[in-house]
């Protein structure tokens, strides 16, 4: 009976490892989206800019500079789509905010494009879209 348990146990471990390997990008996506939007929510736009891919980093930093007058009140992730084959994702996030100069609370919808790419020696989820304009 013990002989049967060892191969069965080994098989279960192998299946678990394979399952973890396939889930990892999705788990990392959820964590990246939550962290990025939380950084924006709390006004840490410079750290949020670290999520921008090299392709949009310059423009993203320009948006960060122009958004310094905005204060985010809240955010809500409305939709999230993940394509396992292409390792791309899209998220729709609504931010409630006000500008210090006016105090008027308004909302903006952010259509985020995410890609799982190798930048800087390891794979990570990076944004291919810009920070929304908080006007």
Phi and psi in radians as a Rosetta constraint file:
Dihedral C 1 N 2 CA 2 C 2 CIRCULARHARMONIC -1.129 0.35
Dihedral N 2 CA 2 C 2 N 3 CIRCULARHARMONIC -0.551 0.35
Dihedral C 2 N 3 CA 3 C 3 CIRCULARHARMONIC -1.090 0.35
Dihedral N 3 CA 3 C 3 N 4 CIRCULARHARMONIC -0.616 0.35
Dihedral C 3 N 4 CA 4 C 4 CIRCULARHARMONIC -1.254 0.35
Dihedral N 4 CA 4 C 4 N 5 CIRCULARHARMONIC -0.623 0.35
Dihedral C 4 N 5 CA 5 C 5 CIRCULARHARMONIC -1.155 0.35
Dihedral N 5 CA 5 C 5 N 6 CIRCULARHARMONIC -0.710 0.35
Dihedral C 5 N 6 CA 6 C 6 CIRCULARHARMONIC -1.093 0.35
Dihedral N 6 CA 6 C 6 N 7 CIRCULARHARMONIC -0.898 0.35
Dihedral C 6 N 7 CA 7 C 7 CIRCULARHARMONIC -1.114 0.35
Dihedral N 7 CA 7 C 7 N 8 CIRCULARHARMONIC -0.642 0.35
Dihedral C 7 N 8 CA 8 C 8 CIRCULARHARMONIC -1.132 0.35
Dihedral N 8 CA 8 C 8 N 9 CIRCULARHARMONIC -0.756 0.35
Dihedral C 8 N 9 CA 9 C 9 CIRCULARHARMONIC -1.086 0.35
Dihedral N 9 CA 9 C 9 N 10 CIRCULARHARMONIC -0.763 0.35
Dihedral C 9 N 10 CA 10 C 10 CIRCULARHARMONIC -1.085 0.35
Dihedral N 10 CA 10 C 10 N 11 CIRCULARHARMONIC -0.700 0.35
Dihedral C 10 N 11 CA 11 C 11 CIRCULARHARMONIC -1.117 0.35
Dihedral N 11 CA 11 C 11 N 12 CIRCULARHARMONIC -0.746 0.35
Dihedral C 11 N 12 CA 12 C 12 CIRCULARHARMONIC -1.119 0.35
Dihedral N 12 CA 12 C 12 N 13 CIRCULARHARMONIC -0.690 0.35
Dihedral C 12 N 13 CA 13 C 13 CIRCULARHARMONIC -1.123 0.35
Dihedral N 13 CA 13 C 13 N 14 CIRCULARHARMONIC -0.766 0.35
Dihedral C 13 N 14 CA 14 C 14 CIRCULARHARMONIC -1.074 0.35
Dihedral N 14 CA 14 C 14 N 15 CIRCULARHARMONIC -0.763 0.35
Dihedral C 14 N 15 CA 15 C 15 CIRCULARHARMONIC -1.101 0.35
Dihedral N 15 CA 15 C 15 N 16 CIRCULARHARMONIC -0.731 0.35
Dihedral C 15 N 16 CA 16 C 16 CIRCULARHARMONIC -1.093 0.35
Dihedral N 16 CA 16 C 16 N 17 CIRCULARHARMONIC -0.740 0.35
Dihedral C 16 N 17 CA 17 C 17 CIRCULARHARMONIC -1.122 0.35
Dihedral N 17 CA 17 C 17 N 18 CIRCULARHARMONIC -0.712 0.35
Dihedral C 17 N 18 CA 18 C 18 CIRCULARHARMONIC -1.125 0.35
Dihedral N 18 CA 18 C 18 N 19 CIRCULARHARMONIC -0.739 0.35
Dihedral C 18 N 19 CA 19 C 19 CIRCULARHARMONIC -1.111 0.35
Dihedral N 19 CA 19 C 19 N 20 CIRCULARHARMONIC -0.720 0.35
Dihedral C 19 N 20 CA 20 C 20 CIRCULARHARMONIC -1.123 0.35
Dihedral N 20 CA 20 C 20 N 21 CIRCULARHARMONIC -0.673 0.35
Dihedral C 20 N 21 CA 21 C 21 CIRCULARHARMONIC -1.129 0.35
Dihedral N 21 CA 21 C 21 N 22 CIRCULARHARMONIC -0.620 0.35
Dihedral C 21 N 22 CA 22 C 22 CIRCULARHARMONIC -1.418 0.35
Dihedral N 22 CA 22 C 22 N 23 CIRCULARHARMONIC -0.420 0.35
Dihedral C 22 N 23 CA 23 C 23 CIRCULARHARMONIC -1.473 0.35
Dihedral N 23 CA 23 C 23 N 24 CIRCULARHARMONIC -0.449 0.35
Dihedral C 23 N 24 CA 24 C 24 CIRCULARHARMONIC -0.875 0.35
Dihedral N 24 CA 24 C 24 N 25 CIRCULARHARMONIC -0.858 0.35
Dihedral C 24 N 25 CA 25 C 25 CIRCULARHARMONIC -1.038 0.35
Dihedral N 25 CA 25 C 25 N 26 CIRCULARHARMONIC -0.646 0.35
Dihedral C 25 N 26 CA 26 C 26 CIRCULARHARMONIC -1.205 0.35
Dihedral N 26 CA 26 C 26 N 27 CIRCULARHARMONIC -0.732 0.35
Dihedral C 26 N 27 CA 27 C 27 CIRCULARHARMONIC -1.097 0.35
Dihedral N 27 CA 27 C 27 N 28 CIRCULARHARMONIC -0.751 0.35
Dihedral C 27 N 28 CA 28 C 28 CIRCULARHARMONIC -1.117 0.35
Dihedral N 28 CA 28 C 28 N 29 CIRCULARHARMONIC -0.641 0.35
Dihedral C 28 N 29 CA 29 C 29 CIRCULARHARMONIC -1.066 0.35
Dihedral N 29 CA 29 C 29 N 30 CIRCULARHARMONIC -0.878 0.35
Dihedral C 29 N 30 CA 30 C 30 CIRCULARHARMONIC -1.011 0.35
Dihedral N 30 CA 30 C 30 N 31 CIRCULARHARMONIC -0.766 0.35
Dihedral C 30 N 31 CA 31 C 31 CIRCULARHARMONIC -1.140 0.35
Dihedral N 31 CA 31 C 31 N 32 CIRCULARHARMONIC -0.722 0.35
Dihedral C 31 N 32 CA 32 C 32 CIRCULARHARMONIC -1.141 0.35
Dihedral N 32 CA 32 C 32 N 33 CIRCULARHARMONIC -0.774 0.35
Dihedral C 32 N 33 CA 33 C 33 CIRCULARHARMONIC -1.111 0.35
Dihedral N 33 CA 33 C 33 N 34 CIRCULARHARMONIC -0.761 0.35
Dihedral C 33 N 34 CA 34 C 34 CIRCULARHARMONIC -1.139 0.35
Dihedral N 34 CA 34 C 34 N 35 CIRCULARHARMONIC -0.784 0.35
Dihedral C 34 N 35 CA 35 C 35 CIRCULARHARMONIC -1.133 0.35
Dihedral N 35 CA 35 C 35 N 36 CIRCULARHARMONIC -0.821 0.35
Dihedral C 35 N 36 CA 36 C 36 CIRCULARHARMONIC -1.022 0.35
Dihedral N 36 CA 36 C 36 N 37 CIRCULARHARMONIC -0.890 0.35
Dihedral C 36 N 37 CA 37 C 37 CIRCULARHARMONIC -1.201 0.35
Dihedral N 37 CA 37 C 37 N 38 CIRCULARHARMONIC -0.555 0.35
Dihedral C 37 N 38 CA 38 C 38 CIRCULARHARMONIC -1.168 0.35
Dihedral N 38 CA 38 C 38 N 39 CIRCULARHARMONIC -0.699 0.35
Dihedral C 38 N 39 CA 39 C 39 CIRCULARHARMONIC -1.066 0.35
Dihedral N 39 CA 39 C 39 N 40 CIRCULARHARMONIC -0.734 0.35
Dihedral C 39 N 40 CA 40 C 40 CIRCULARHARMONIC -1.112 0.35
Dihedral N 40 CA 40 C 40 N 41 CIRCULARHARMONIC -0.799 0.35
Dihedral C 40 N 41 CA 41 C 41 CIRCULARHARMONIC -0.948 0.35
Dihedral N 41 CA 41 C 41 N 42 CIRCULARHARMONIC -0.725 0.35
Dihedral C 41 N 42 CA 42 C 42 CIRCULARHARMONIC -1.631 0.35
Dihedral N 42 CA 42 C 42 N 43 CIRCULARHARMONIC 0.217 0.35
Dihedral C 42 N 43 CA 43 C 43 CIRCULARHARMONIC 1.362 0.35
Dihedral N 43 CA 43 C 43 N 44 CIRCULARHARMONIC 0.228 0.35
Dihedral C 43 N 44 CA 44 C 44 CIRCULARHARMONIC -1.607 0.35
Dihedral N 44 CA 44 C 44 N 45 CIRCULARHARMONIC 1.128 0.35
Dihedral C 44 N 45 CA 45 C 45 CIRCULARHARMONIC -1.200 0.35
Dihedral N 45 CA 45 C 45 N 46 CIRCULARHARMONIC -0.509 0.35
Dihedral C 45 N 46 CA 46 C 46 CIRCULARHARMONIC -1.137 0.35
Dihedral N 46 CA 46 C 46 N 47 CIRCULARHARMONIC -0.725 0.35
Dihedral C 46 N 47 CA 47 C 47 CIRCULARHARMONIC -1.260 0.35
Dihedral N 47 CA 47 C 47 N 48 CIRCULARHARMONIC -0.591 0.35
Dihedral C 47 N 48 CA 48 C 48 CIRCULARHARMONIC -1.090 0.35
Dihedral N 48 CA 48 C 48 N 49 CIRCULARHARMONIC -0.571 0.35
Dihedral C 48 N 49 CA 49 C 49 CIRCULARHARMONIC -1.107 0.35
Dihedral N 49 CA 49 C 49 N 50 CIRCULARHARMONIC -0.353 0.35
Dihedral C 49 N 50 CA 50 C 50 CIRCULARHARMONIC -1.164 0.35
Dihedral N 50 CA 50 C 50 N 51 CIRCULARHARMONIC -0.300 0.35
Dihedral C 50 N 51 CA 51 C 51 CIRCULARHARMONIC -1.421 0.35
Dihedral N 51 CA 51 C 51 N 52 CIRCULARHARMONIC -0.220 0.35
Dihedral C 51 N 52 CA 52 C 52 CIRCULARHARMONIC -1.250 0.35
Dihedral N 52 CA 52 C 52 N 53 CIRCULARHARMONIC 2.391 0.35
Dihedral C 52 N 53 CA 53 C 53 CIRCULARHARMONIC -1.222 0.35
Dihedral N 53 CA 53 C 53 N 54 CIRCULARHARMONIC 2.825 0.35
Dihedral C 53 N 54 CA 54 C 54 CIRCULARHARMONIC -1.002 0.35
Dihedral N 54 CA 54 C 54 N 55 CIRCULARHARMONIC -0.539 0.35
Dihedral C 54 N 55 CA 55 C 55 CIRCULARHARMONIC -1.121 0.35
Dihedral N 55 CA 55 C 55 N 56 CIRCULARHARMONIC -0.505 0.35
Dihedral C 55 N 56 CA 56 C 56 CIRCULARHARMONIC -2.110 0.35
Dihedral N 56 CA 56 C 56 N 57 CIRCULARHARMONIC 0.118 0.35
Dihedral C 56 N 57 CA 57 C 57 CIRCULARHARMONIC -1.019 0.35
Dihedral N 57 CA 57 C 57 N 58 CIRCULARHARMONIC -0.762 0.35
Dihedral C 57 N 58 CA 58 C 58 CIRCULARHARMONIC -1.104 0.35
Dihedral N 58 CA 58 C 58 N 59 CIRCULARHARMONIC -0.864 0.35
Dihedral C 58 N 59 CA 59 C 59 CIRCULARHARMONIC -1.122 0.35
Dihedral N 59 CA 59 C 59 N 60 CIRCULARHARMONIC -0.633 0.35
Dihedral C 59 N 60 CA 60 C 60 CIRCULARHARMONIC -1.080 0.35
Dihedral N 60 CA 60 C 60 N 61 CIRCULARHARMONIC -0.796 0.35
Dihedral C 60 N 61 CA 61 C 61 CIRCULARHARMONIC -1.091 0.35
Dihedral N 61 CA 61 C 61 N 62 CIRCULARHARMONIC -0.600 0.35
Dihedral C 61 N 62 CA 62 C 62 CIRCULARHARMONIC -1.099 0.35
Dihedral N 62 CA 62 C 62 N 63 CIRCULARHARMONIC -0.714 0.35
Dihedral C 62 N 63 CA 63 C 63 CIRCULARHARMONIC -1.140 0.35
Dihedral N 63 CA 63 C 63 N 64 CIRCULARHARMONIC -0.668 0.35
Dihedral C 63 N 64 CA 64 C 64 CIRCULARHARMONIC -1.033 0.35
Dihedral N 64 CA 64 C 64 N 65 CIRCULARHARMONIC -0.803 0.35
Dihedral C 64 N 65 CA 65 C 65 CIRCULARHARMONIC -1.064 0.35
Dihedral N 65 CA 65 C 65 N 66 CIRCULARHARMONIC -0.722 0.35
Dihedral C 65 N 66 CA 66 C 66 CIRCULARHARMONIC -1.345 0.35
Dihedral N 66 CA 66 C 66 N 67 CIRCULARHARMONIC -0.135 0.35
Dihedral C 66 N 67 CA 67 C 67 CIRCULARHARMONIC -1.794 0.35
Dihedral N 67 CA 67 C 67 N 68 CIRCULARHARMONIC 0.090 0.35
Dihedral C 67 N 68 CA 68 C 68 CIRCULARHARMONIC -1.107 0.35
Dihedral N 68 CA 68 C 68 N 69 CIRCULARHARMONIC -0.369 0.35
Dihedral C 68 N 69 CA 69 C 69 CIRCULARHARMONIC -1.518 0.35
Dihedral N 69 CA 69 C 69 N 70 CIRCULARHARMONIC -0.046 0.35
Dihedral C 69 N 70 CA 70 C 70 CIRCULARHARMONIC -1.712 0.35
Dihedral N 70 CA 70 C 70 N 71 CIRCULARHARMONIC 2.525 0.35
Dihedral C 70 N 71 CA 71 C 71 CIRCULARHARMONIC -2.139 0.35
Dihedral N 71 CA 71 C 71 N 72 CIRCULARHARMONIC 2.066 0.35
Dihedral C 71 N 72 CA 72 C 72 CIRCULARHARMONIC -1.426 0.35
Dihedral N 72 CA 72 C 72 N 73 CIRCULARHARMONIC 2.303 0.35
Dihedral C 72 N 73 CA 73 C 73 CIRCULARHARMONIC -1.655 0.35
Dihedral N 73 CA 73 C 73 N 74 CIRCULARHARMONIC -0.714 0.35
Dihedral C 73 N 74 CA 74 C 74 CIRCULARHARMONIC -2.849 0.35
Dihedral N 74 CA 74 C 74 N 75 CIRCULARHARMONIC 2.875 0.35
Dihedral C 74 N 75 CA 75 C 75 CIRCULARHARMONIC -2.505 0.35
Dihedral N 75 CA 75 C 75 N 76 CIRCULARHARMONIC 2.729 0.35
Dihedral C 75 N 76 CA 76 C 76 CIRCULARHARMONIC -2.459 0.35
Dihedral N 76 CA 76 C 76 N 77 CIRCULARHARMONIC 2.210 0.35
Dihedral C 76 N 77 CA 77 C 77 CIRCULARHARMONIC -1.448 0.35
Dihedral N 77 CA 77 C 77 N 78 CIRCULARHARMONIC 1.958 0.35
Dihedral C 77 N 78 CA 78 C 78 CIRCULARHARMONIC -1.480 0.35
Dihedral N 78 CA 78 C 78 N 79 CIRCULARHARMONIC -0.718 0.35
Dihedral C 78 N 79 CA 79 C 79 CIRCULARHARMONIC -2.636 0.35
Dihedral N 79 CA 79 C 79 N 80 CIRCULARHARMONIC 2.596 0.35
Dihedral C 79 N 80 CA 80 C 80 CIRCULARHARMONIC -2.521 0.35
Dihedral N 80 CA 80 C 80 N 81 CIRCULARHARMONIC 2.177 0.35
Dihedral C 80 N 81 CA 81 C 81 CIRCULARHARMONIC -2.119 0.35
Dihedral N 81 CA 81 C 81 N 82 CIRCULARHARMONIC 2.350 0.35
Dihedral C 81 N 82 CA 82 C 82 CIRCULARHARMONIC -2.232 0.35
Dihedral N 82 CA 82 C 82 N 83 CIRCULARHARMONIC 2.227 0.35
Dihedral C 82 N 83 CA 83 C 83 CIRCULARHARMONIC -1.899 0.35
Dihedral N 83 CA 83 C 83 N 84 CIRCULARHARMONIC 1.838 0.35
Dihedral C 83 N 84 CA 84 C 84 CIRCULARHARMONIC -1.099 0.35
Dihedral N 84 CA 84 C 84 N 85 CIRCULARHARMONIC -0.622 0.35
Dihedral C 84 N 85 CA 85 C 85 CIRCULARHARMONIC -1.206 0.35
Dihedral N 85 CA 85 C 85 N 86 CIRCULARHARMONIC -0.797 0.35
Dihedral C 85 N 86 CA 86 C 86 CIRCULARHARMONIC -1.588 0.35
Dihedral N 86 CA 86 C 86 N 87 CIRCULARHARMONIC -0.136 0.35
Dihedral C 86 N 87 CA 87 C 87 CIRCULARHARMONIC 0.939 0.35
Dihedral N 87 CA 87 C 87 N 88 CIRCULARHARMONIC 0.852 0.35
Dihedral C 87 N 88 CA 88 C 88 CIRCULARHARMONIC -2.238 0.35
Dihedral N 88 CA 88 C 88 N 89 CIRCULARHARMONIC 2.727 0.35
Dihedral C 88 N 89 CA 89 C 89 CIRCULARHARMONIC -2.583 0.35
Dihedral N 89 CA 89 C 89 N 90 CIRCULARHARMONIC 2.776 0.35
Dihedral C 89 N 90 CA 90 C 90 CIRCULARHARMONIC -2.372 0.35
Dihedral N 90 CA 90 C 90 N 91 CIRCULARHARMONIC 2.514 0.35
Dihedral C 90 N 91 CA 91 C 91 CIRCULARHARMONIC -2.332 0.35
Dihedral N 91 CA 91 C 91 N 92 CIRCULARHARMONIC 2.513 0.35
Dihedral C 91 N 92 CA 92 C 92 CIRCULARHARMONIC -1.977 0.35
Dihedral N 92 CA 92 C 92 N 93 CIRCULARHARMONIC 2.084 0.35
Dihedral C 92 N 93 CA 93 C 93 CIRCULARHARMONIC -2.239 0.35
Dihedral N 93 CA 93 C 93 N 94 CIRCULARHARMONIC 2.363 0.35
Dihedral C 93 N 94 CA 94 C 94 CIRCULARHARMONIC -1.874 0.35
Dihedral N 94 CA 94 C 94 N 95 CIRCULARHARMONIC 2.232 0.35
Dihedral C 94 N 95 CA 95 C 95 CIRCULARHARMONIC -1.902 0.35
Dihedral N 95 CA 95 C 95 N 96 CIRCULARHARMONIC 2.332 0.35
Dihedral C 95 N 96 CA 96 C 96 CIRCULARHARMONIC -1.757 0.35
Dihedral N 96 CA 96 C 96 N 97 CIRCULARHARMONIC 2.328 0.35
Dihedral C 96 N 97 CA 97 C 97 CIRCULARHARMONIC -2.714 0.35
Dihedral N 97 CA 97 C 97 N 98 CIRCULARHARMONIC 2.964 0.35
Dihedral C 97 N 98 CA 98 C 98 CIRCULARHARMONIC -2.438 0.35
Dihedral N 98 CA 98 C 98 N 99 CIRCULARHARMONIC 2.707 0.35
Dihedral C 98 N 99 CA 99 C 99 CIRCULARHARMONIC -1.668 0.35
Dihedral N 99 CA 99 C 99 N 100 CIRCULARHARMONIC 2.422 0.35
Dihedral C 99 N 100 CA 100 C 100 CIRCULARHARMONIC -1.014 0.35
Dihedral N 100 CA 100 C 100 N 101 CIRCULARHARMONIC -0.633 0.35
Dihedral C 100 N 101 CA 101 C 101 CIRCULARHARMONIC -1.196 0.35
Dihedral N 101 CA 101 C 101 N 102 CIRCULARHARMONIC -0.469 0.35
Dihedral C 101 N 102 CA 102 C 102 CIRCULARHARMONIC -2.022 0.35
Dihedral N 102 CA 102 C 102 N 103 CIRCULARHARMONIC -0.572 0.35
Dihedral C 102 N 103 CA 103 C 103 CIRCULARHARMONIC 1.358 0.35
Dihedral N 103 CA 103 C 103 N 104 CIRCULARHARMONIC -0.040 0.35
Dihedral C 103 N 104 CA 104 C 104 CIRCULARHARMONIC -1.357 0.35
Dihedral N 104 CA 104 C 104 N 105 CIRCULARHARMONIC 2.150 0.35
Dihedral C 104 N 105 CA 105 C 105 CIRCULARHARMONIC -1.408 0.35
Dihedral N 105 CA 105 C 105 N 106 CIRCULARHARMONIC 2.308 0.35
Dihedral C 105 N 106 CA 106 C 106 CIRCULARHARMONIC -2.511 0.35
Dihedral N 106 CA 106 C 106 N 107 CIRCULARHARMONIC 3.069 0.35
Dihedral C 106 N 107 CA 107 C 107 CIRCULARHARMONIC -2.208 0.35
Dihedral N 107 CA 107 C 107 N 108 CIRCULARHARMONIC 2.649 0.35
Dihedral C 107 N 108 CA 108 C 108 CIRCULARHARMONIC -2.383 0.35
Dihedral N 108 CA 108 C 108 N 109 CIRCULARHARMONIC 2.460 0.35
Dihedral C 108 N 109 CA 109 C 109 CIRCULARHARMONIC -1.746 0.35
Dihedral N 109 CA 109 C 109 N 110 CIRCULARHARMONIC 2.235 0.35
Dihedral C 109 N 110 CA 110 C 110 CIRCULARHARMONIC -1.888 0.35
Dihedral N 110 CA 110 C 110 N 111 CIRCULARHARMONIC 2.142 0.35
Dihedral C 110 N 111 CA 111 C 111 CIRCULARHARMONIC -1.762 0.35
Dihedral N 111 CA 111 C 111 N 112 CIRCULARHARMONIC 1.691 0.35
Dihedral C 111 N 112 CA 112 C 112 CIRCULARHARMONIC -1.556 0.35
Dihedral N 112 CA 112 C 112 N 113 CIRCULARHARMONIC 2.366 0.35
Dihedral C 112 N 113 CA 113 C 113 CIRCULARHARMONIC -1.988 0.35
Dihedral N 113 CA 113 C 113 N 114 CIRCULARHARMONIC 2.132 0.35
Dihedral C 113 N 114 CA 114 C 114 CIRCULARHARMONIC -2.047 0.35
Dihedral N 114 CA 114 C 114 N 115 CIRCULARHARMONIC 2.496 0.35
Dihedral C 114 N 115 CA 115 C 115 CIRCULARHARMONIC -2.345 0.35
Dihedral N 115 CA 115 C 115 N 116 CIRCULARHARMONIC 2.520 0.35
Dihedral C 115 N 116 CA 116 C 116 CIRCULARHARMONIC -1.699 0.35
Dihedral N 116 CA 116 C 116 N 117 CIRCULARHARMONIC 1.725 0.35
Dihedral C 116 N 117 CA 117 C 117 CIRCULARHARMONIC -2.271 0.35
Dihedral N 117 CA 117 C 117 N 118 CIRCULARHARMONIC 2.875 0.35
Dihedral C 117 N 118 CA 118 C 118 CIRCULARHARMONIC -1.685 0.35
Dihedral N 118 CA 118 C 118 N 119 CIRCULARHARMONIC 1.858 0.35
Dihedral C 118 N 119 CA 119 C 119 CIRCULARHARMONIC -2.312 0.35
Dihedral N 119 CA 119 C 119 N 120 CIRCULARHARMONIC 2.056 0.35
Dihedral C 119 N 120 CA 120 C 120 CIRCULARHARMONIC 1.450 0.35
Dihedral N 120 CA 120 C 120 N 121 CIRCULARHARMONIC 0.474 0.35
Dihedral C 120 N 121 CA 121 C 121 CIRCULARHARMONIC 1.678 0.35
Dihedral N 121 CA 121 C 121 N 122 CIRCULARHARMONIC -0.013 0.35
Dihedral C 121 N 122 CA 122 C 122 CIRCULARHARMONIC -2.768 0.35
Dihedral N 122 CA 122 C 122 N 123 CIRCULARHARMONIC 2.688 0.35
Dihedral C 122 N 123 CA 123 C 123 CIRCULARHARMONIC -1.358 0.35
Dihedral N 123 CA 123 C 123 N 124 CIRCULARHARMONIC 2.417 0.35
Dihedral C 123 N 124 CA 124 C 124 CIRCULARHARMONIC -2.696 0.35
Dihedral N 124 CA 124 C 124 N 125 CIRCULARHARMONIC 2.779 0.35
Dihedral C 124 N 125 CA 125 C 125 CIRCULARHARMONIC -1.398 0.35
Dihedral N 125 CA 125 C 125 N 126 CIRCULARHARMONIC 2.210 0.35
Dihedral C 125 N 126 CA 126 C 126 CIRCULARHARMONIC -2.242 0.35
Dihedral N 126 CA 126 C 126 N 127 CIRCULARHARMONIC 2.631 0.35
Dihedral C 126 N 127 CA 127 C 127 CIRCULARHARMONIC -1.451 0.35
Dihedral N 127 CA 127 C 127 N 128 CIRCULARHARMONIC 2.406 0.35
Dihedral C 127 N 128 CA 128 C 128 CIRCULARHARMONIC -1.921 0.35
Dihedral N 128 CA 128 C 128 N 129 CIRCULARHARMONIC 0.126 0.35
Dihedral C 128 N 129 CA 129 C 129 CIRCULARHARMONIC -2.036 0.35
Dihedral N 129 CA 129 C 129 N 130 CIRCULARHARMONIC 2.887 0.35
Dihedral C 129 N 130 CA 130 C 130 CIRCULARHARMONIC -1.653 0.35
Dihedral N 130 CA 130 C 130 N 131 CIRCULARHARMONIC 2.823 0.35
Dihedral C 130 N 131 CA 131 C 131 CIRCULARHARMONIC -1.045 0.35
Dihedral N 131 CA 131 C 131 N 132 CIRCULARHARMONIC 2.438 0.35
Dihedral C 131 N 132 CA 132 C 132 CIRCULARHARMONIC -1.170 0.35
Dihedral N 132 CA 132 C 132 N 133 CIRCULARHARMONIC 2.785 0.35
Dihedral C 132 N 133 CA 133 C 133 CIRCULARHARMONIC -1.520 0.35
Dihedral N 133 CA 133 C 133 N 134 CIRCULARHARMONIC 2.100 0.35
Dihedral C 133 N 134 CA 134 C 134 CIRCULARHARMONIC -1.666 0.35
Dihedral N 134 CA 134 C 134 N 135 CIRCULARHARMONIC 1.564 0.35
